[in-house]
């Protein structure tokens, strides 16, 4: 842990703080159906054309049931569309490698993955997906699933901000505006930047290179096949939309997907860009900007704690390796890109699992036990530490409601959140949100542990093998997509169960949110009184963090104790423990 890393961490946090307000203000304009932006002269005619083509009246708002139905039908249609393309890939254009159709279980897994903004990949992208599948089936969801997440967050914020109403906005208008005014422009600018850094964007066939060893006649040397394709366009939205699915199997560790230190820094920043801006959007919409900044501060506190622990663990290295006489002065470099080093690997791992992104520039399976514990815990907290686009804010708002409820119990008063009384109905819905993730993660992990198909996919036995299973179902349910990739997950059972875990993690967790938003919107705002619990300031931020740790982390502590925690003690303890 050196001064260079601390400077980079301070720079990253400072730049993130600086872009939060501008992004939040722009989100206010975009998410207001009647709002005006600087892009209106160019984009407004296209927006009106889409409404006309689809028969949508953006001024006609929906209640929570109508909004939920629209979201469900839109997601189902998108998933079936993607499944069909993947199964028919061999018949479709832009397939210079003549790649075949995906198997039914892998197509289901991938369609569920991208529909839910998970982007879990049980396949190597460059060896499995045609350019048509990458750009049409997968990139389509990179935009639409991200827009849907932001839209749901906006609905929950509207539920808090409005009073005595039934409606919460129009799903179709939200999706169109978020895509046209936010995701497309940001992705276009970012893709051009990535191309300037050396990222490829083409439709060429793969390049075959002759290595030096082959020219020298070294036995066993073979030509090297270098991937080509429309990479920059997909990488831009995979980061901005917190999708994470790599064009190549190496993801952001590949020199094409992450060419320079500057591209690495801005890719990490782009993951947090919209989630951070949404905290300012929350404060502006509820007319309490201090609350928005308090939420941002709570997220930043947990984020910085995670980075520090992961960085320290990786810098400390593995004492078992050091005992063999191997110089471990540089820490644990296994599975890391030398271009980025330990700090940028730890920072990237923390950022991508704080958000529901899943892009990686290092192999999480090669982290030390405590280093790997950090991304695993980040996911199991609900990825609310800035979190995914939309999903981070709405997950954090659930924890805010639980915090307000617990604080009300402690002082003996009816809990209130920004003038809205939090009653049993809202608390039950919040608990259902939390329990859906717990049941999915622990249920599927427990099932895999005791079955032949679950154990057959393990590359490791003991606590690390258990961690691989736990990480897989945590990542799927948390809609993250990263992995302890020692697990062989491209099997019918894993593809199917992980596919359902992703769907449960997205839609079973959304089911309580929309009625929660509807319930809050119907309530009247109660004037502030002496008994009102303030939802801003240091005290509330610390209470919120404590609730996140107690409700989120401790729920999974027994499972974590069987995996990375016991593995840490084995690594640092006696050889007799092996």
N, C-alpha and C positions, 0 to 999 in steps of 0.2 A: 504494500500500500504506500504509494509514493506521492510526491507533491503534484506530479503531472496528472495523476488520476483525480486528485481533489480539485484541481483547476478545471478539468474537463467536466466533472460533476457539477461544480458551481456554474460553469458556463451553460451546461444543458438546462439546469433548473432555472437560471436567469432568463434564458431565451424563451423557455416555456412560459414563464410568468409574463414576459413581455407580449407574447402573442395571444394570451388568453382573452384580454378585453376586446381587441379588434375582432377576433373570431366570434366572441359572444355577441357583440353588437350586430355582426353580419348574420348570425343565426337568428336573431330577433327579426330581422328584415325578411329572411327567407321563409321562416316558419309562420309568418303572418300572411295569410292568403291574399290580403290586400296591400301587403308591404311593397315598397319600391326599393330597388337596388340599382347600383350603377350599371348593371348588365341589362336592364330593362329594354333599352332601344334595340338590342340585338336578340335577346332571348324571349321577350314577351310575345312576339308573333308566333314563335314556335310553341310556346306554352299554350296559347289559345288554340292553335291548330290541333295539338294533342287532345285537349279537352273536347274539341268539336269531333275529332275522329273517334274518340272513345265514348262519346255521349255523356261526359262528366260535367256536372254543374258544380264548380268549386265553391260557390256560395252556399250550397246546401250542406249543412253540417250533419254529422251522424252522432247518435248516442253510442255508448260503449259496446252494446251488442252489435250494432251495425258495423262499427269500426272493426271489431274482432272478426266478424264474418268476412269482411273485405280482406283483412290481413290473411285469414286462413285460406280463402279461395285463391288469392294471389300467390301465396306460398305453395299451395298444392299444384297449381297450374305450372309454376316455375320448376318445381321438382320433377313433374312428369315430363316436361319439355327437356330438361337436362338428361334424365334417364334415357329418353328416346334417342337423343343425339349420341350418347356414349355407347349405346347398344348398336347404333347404326354407323358408327364412326368410319368403318371400312368402306362404306358406300358414299361417303361425303367428300367434298373437295378439300383442298389445302392439307393434303396428307402425303408429303413427299417421301416419308419413310415407309409408306404403305402399312401403317400400324393397324392391327386388327381391332375388332369390337371388344369392349370390356365384358367380363363375365357378369352374369346377373347380380351376384352378391356384391362385386366391386362397383358396378354401376349404381346399385342402390346406395351403398355406403357413400360414394362420391356425390351423388345427387342430394342425399340428406345432408352431407357435410357442407356443401356450398349453399344450399338453401337456408341453412341455419347460421351462416356466417362463421362456421367452424373451420372449414378448409383443412380438415384432417386428410392426410394423403397416405393411403395404404399402397401407393404405387410410386415409381420414379417418373416424374413429369415428362422428362425428355424422351423416355423410352416407352411411354404408354399413351400419351395424349397427342393427337394431331393438332396442327395449328388451328383448325376449325373448332375443335373441341375446346382448346385453350381460350380462344377469343370469343366464341359465341356462347357455348354452354357455361363455362366457368366464369369468365369476366362479366357476363350478364348478371350473375348472382353476386359478384363482388360489389356491383353497384346497387342492386335491388335489395339484398339482405342488409347492407349498410344503411340504406335509406329507410328501410322498415324499422331498424333498431332506433334510429334517431326519431322517427315518427312516434314510436311508442313512448319514448322519453318525453317528447313534446306533449303527448296526451296526458301523461301523469302530471307534468308541470301545469298544464291548463286546468287539470282537476283541482290543484291547490290554489291557483290564481283566480279561478272563477268562483262564483257563488250563486246558488239558487237556480242552476241551469241543468239541463239534461245532456246537452251536446258538447262534444269535445274536439271538433274539427272534422275535416274530410280526409279520409285515408288516401284517396286517389290524388287529391290536390297536394297533400303533403309529399307523397312519393315523387310526383312530377317535379315539384319545386325543388326538393332536395337534390334530385338528380341533375336537373338543368342548371340550377343556380349555384350549387355547392360542389357536388362530387365530380361532375364532368370538368368544370373549369380548373379545379385544383389538380385533378389528375392529368389534364393536358399540360399544364405548366410544369408539374413535377416530372412527367415523362420526358419532356424536352430537356429539363435539367439533367436527368439521368443519362440521356443520350449524350449530352455534352461531357459527361464524366467517363464515357466509354462503354455504356450499356448498349447492347445490340437491339435493333428493331428492324426485322426483315422477314421475308418469307422464303429464304434460301434453304436448300437441302443442307444437311449436316456437312461439315468440312472434315476431310480426312487428312491428317498431318503425319509426316514421317519423322519419328523422334530421332535424336542423335544416336541413341543406342542401336537403332535399327540400321542406320547408315554405317555404323562402325562394325556391324555384323555380330553384335552380342546375341548369344543364344537366348531364345525366348522373347526377344523384343518384337513388338507388334505395332502396327499403325494405331494412332490415337484418333478417335472420333470426337469432334468438338461440336457441341450443340449450337444450333442457330435458331432463329425464329423471332416472333413479335414479342420480345421480352419486356421492353421498357413500358409499354402500355399496360401490361398486366401487373408489373411490379408497382407501378405508381398507385393504382387503386387497391392493391393488396395491402399496402401500408396505410394509405389515407383512410380506407374503409375498415381497417383493422381486420382484414381477412386472413392474410398470412400464407396462403397457399403458394408454394414456390413453383416457378416455371421449370426449374431443375430440381433434382433430388437433394442437392446440397443447399438449396434455398439461398439465404443471404450470405452464406459462406462462399458461394461460387463467385469467382472474379467478374463474371458477366452480370450477375444479379446485384453485386455490391462492389463496384470497381475501386473506390477510393475511400480514404478516411472521411472526406467531406460527404460523400454519398452515404456512408455509414451513419454519420452524425445526423444528417437530415432525414434519413429513413427512420431513425429512432424518434426524432422530433415529430415527424408526420404521423406516427402512431398515436401520439398523445394530443395532436393538434385539435381535433374536433372534440374529443372527450373533455379536454381542459376548457375549451371555449364554452361547452355546455354548462359548466358551473356558473360562469358569468351570465349566461342566458337564464339560468334558474333565478339568480338574484334579481335580474332586471324584470323578469316576468312577474315575480311575486312581490315586487316593489320593496325588496329588502336586500340591497346589494351586499351588506355585511354578512348576511347568511350565505350568499353565494361564495364569498371569499373564505368564509369559515369552512365550508365544504371542501373548497380547493386546498386549504391548509391541512385539513385532516387527511386528504388523499396524499398530499405531498409528504407529510410526516411518515406515513406507512411506506410510501415509495422509497424515501431516503433510508429508512431502516432496513428495508429489503436489499437495496443496493449495497449498503455497507456490510451486511452479514455475508452476502454472496461473494462480494469482492474479498473480504477478509478470509473466508473459507478457501477460496481458490488460490489466494496469495500464499496461504500457509502451506499448501501442498499436502502431499500424502506421506506421513512419517514412515510407512512401510517401504516406500520407494527410497526415501532418504537412508533408511537402515541398511539398504543394499549397497550403499556407497555412491548412489547416483546424486549428482549435484542438483538440489531442489531449490536453488537460490531464486529462481524465477517463478516458483510456485507450480501449480498443477497446469501444465500446458497441454495435457492430453485432450484431444478433440477440439482444439482451438486453432483458429487461423492466426499464424504468426503476424500477419499484417495488422491485426487488431489487438492481440495480446489479451492479458487477463482482465484488465479493467473494462475494456470495451466489450468483451464477451460477457462479463458479469452484468454490466449495465444493459446490454441488449437483452439478455435473458430475463432480467427483472422487468424491463419495459414491456417486452412482448407478452409476458404472462400477467402483468398488472392489467394490461388491456387484453381483450379477447382476440389477439392477433395471431400468435403462433409462428410467425416468421422467426428464423433462428440464424445466427452467424457463428454458432458453436454447437457442439454435440452435448446436449444436456445429460445424456446417459454417461458421459465421461466426467461430469463434475464430481467433486468430492461429495460425500453424503450430505453435509450441511449446505454446500453450494447448490446441490440438486433439491434440497428441501425448500429453498426459497421460491423457485418457480412453482413447485408443487403447491405450497401453501398459498401463493398468490392466486392460483386458479381456484383453490378450494374456498377462499374467502368470497368467491363470487365474481372475481375480476372487476371489483368496484374501485380499485385504486386508479382513478381516471377511467380505467375500464375500456370496453369496446365502445364504438360509436353508438351512443344511445343506451346500450345495455349497461354501461358503467354508471351513468347517472340514475337510471331507473332502479338499478340494484342498490345504489347508495341511498336513494330516497326511501327504500324499504327499511334499511338500517336506521335511517333518521327517524322514521315512524316508531320503530322498536325502541330507539333511544329515548324519544319523547315519552313513550309509554312507561318505560322503566323509571325515568326521572320523575314522572308524575306519581308513580307508586311510592317512590322514596320520600317525596315531600307531602304525600297525602292529598293531592289535588287531581282534578280531572285533567288528563293530558291534553294539550293543545299544540297544534303545529301551524304556525302562522295564522292564528285565529280560527282554525278548524279543530273542533273537538275530535279527538281520536278515541273512538269507542270500540266495543268488543268486535264489531264486524270488521273494522279496518285492521285490528290486530290479528284476527284469525286469518285474513287474506295475506298479511305480511308473513305470518308463520308458515302458511301453505307454500309461499314462494321459497322460503328457506328450506323447508322439508323436502320439496320436490328434488332439489339438487342432492341433498343428503341421501335420500332413498335410491336415487339413480346411481350415484357414485359407489356407495358401499354395497348396494344390492348386486350390481353387475360385477364388481370386483370380487365379492364373496363367491358368486356363482362361478366365475372363471377359475378361482383358486382351487375349487374342489372337483373340477372336471378335467377329463383327459385333453379335450380340445384347448382348454385354457392353459394348461401346463405345457402342452406341446409347442406353444409359441414362444416360450421363454428361452433367452440366450444365457441367462444366469439363474442360479438357484439361490436359496436363502433369502435374506431380507432385500437384496437388490432386485431379485426376480419379482418379489412381491411389489416393490416400488415401481417396477415397469408396468405391472398390471394396474396398480392404483393410479399411476400417472395417466395411463391410456384412458381409463374411464372418467377420471377427473377432467382431462383435457376435452374429451368428447362431450360430457355433460356441461362443462363450463364454456363450450363453444370456443375453445382456444385453438386447438389443432396442432400444437407442438407435441413432442413425444420423447420418452426415453426409448430411443429407437432400437434398442436391443431386442424389443418385442417384435416377433414376426406376426403382423396383424392382417396380412392379406390372405386370410383363410375364410371360408364361408361363415363359420361361427363368429369369428372376431368382426368381420365386415358387417354382419347382420346386427350383432349386439351393440357394436359401437354406433352403427347407424341409428338404432332406436335410442341409445343414450343421447345422441346429438339432438334428435327430435324432442325427446323429453326435456332436455336442458333448455331448449328454446321455447317450445310451445306450452309445456306444462307449467313453466315459470311465467309465461305471459298470461296464462288464463286468470290468475288472481290479480294481475296488475291492472287490467282494463276495468273490471268491476270496482277495484279500489279507486281508480281515477274517477269513475262515474259516481261513486259514493261521496267522494270529496267534493266534486263539482256541485252536488245537490245541497251541500251544507252551506249555512250562512256563516259569514265571518264574524266572530265575536270580538268586540273591542278589547284592546289591550288593557289589562288591569294589573294590580300589584301582585297577583298570584300567577301571572303569565310567566312561563319558563322561557327565558331568552334562548333563541336558537342561533346565536352568534357569539363570538368571543372564544377565549382560550378554554373556559370551563366546558362549553358545549363541544368544542373540538375534541377535547380529551375524553369526554363521555362517549362521543361517537366512536372514537378509536377503540375505547375499552369495549363497547358493545360489539364492534366488528370482531375483535379478538375473542371475546367470550362466546358469542353466538356462532361466529364463523369458524375460527381456528380450533377451539376446544372440541367442537363437534367431531372433528376428524382426528383428534389427538391420539386415540387408541390405535387407529390405523397407521398414523405416522410413526408411532412408537415401534410398530412391528417392522417398518420399512427403514427409512433413512436415519432415524434416531438410533436404533440398535446397530445399524451398519456403521454409524460414526463411532460408537463405543468399541465395535469390533476392530475398526481401523486404528484406533488410538490405544487399544487395550492389549491384553496378552495374546501371544500366538496360540495359546491353549484354547482361545475362543473360536478358532477356525475349525 
